[in-house]
Amino acid sequence: MPRYDYRCRACGSTFEVSRPMSASSDPAACPEGHDDTVKLLSTVAMTGSAATPPPASGGGCCGGGCCG
């Protein structure tokens, strides 16, 4: 389930709400009870090292085995 970040305009606190995407635009109350909140733009950072496989040796249209 996606998490959405919000900031309370009344007290300045930031908080997360987990809810389905179908409810992403629904208002969210601050944990302190304030209703004047705004949804923040979230960025997602993905890290990792997906190595690209080396090219097949022999070349050719099908790996070098059947083309002449």
N, C-alpha and C positions, 0 to 999 in steps of 0.2 A: 504494500500500500504506500503510495507516495506521501512524502512529508512536505509541508508548506511552511515557510518562514513568515512570521508576522511581527510587526512592531506596534506597540501601543503608543498612540499619540498623547495620551493623558499622563502616563508615568515613564515612558521611554523604554520600557523593557522589551526585549525580543524573546520570542517563543516559537515553538514548532507545533504544528497540528498534523496528525496523520489522518487522512481521509481519502476516500475513493476519488478518482479523477472527475467523476460526475458531480462531485460536490466541491470542486476546487474553487469556485467563485462564491461559495457561501460565506457569510460573515463569520468571524471568529472572535470570541470574547477573550480578553486578556486574563491570565491566571489571577490577577488582582481584582477582577470583576468589571473592568472598564470595557465599554463597547466601542470606543473610537480607535479602531485598529486598521492597519493597512498591510496588505500582502506585499512582501518584499520579492524582488527579482532574485532568484537563486541561480547560482552557477554550479555546474557539476564538473569536477575534475576527475578524470580517469587516468590512472597511471598503470604502467606495465611495460613489458618488453615482449611484444609478439614478434618473433624473428621471422623474416621472410625466407622461405625455403630457397636454397640455391637453385639456379637454373639447371635443367637436365643436361647432362653432358651428351655430346653427339649431335645436338641441334636437329634441324630438320623439322618437318611439319608434324611428325608423330614421335619425336624423341630420338630419331636417328636410326631406327631399326628397320623400317620398311620402305623408306624413300631412297631413291637412288640418285 
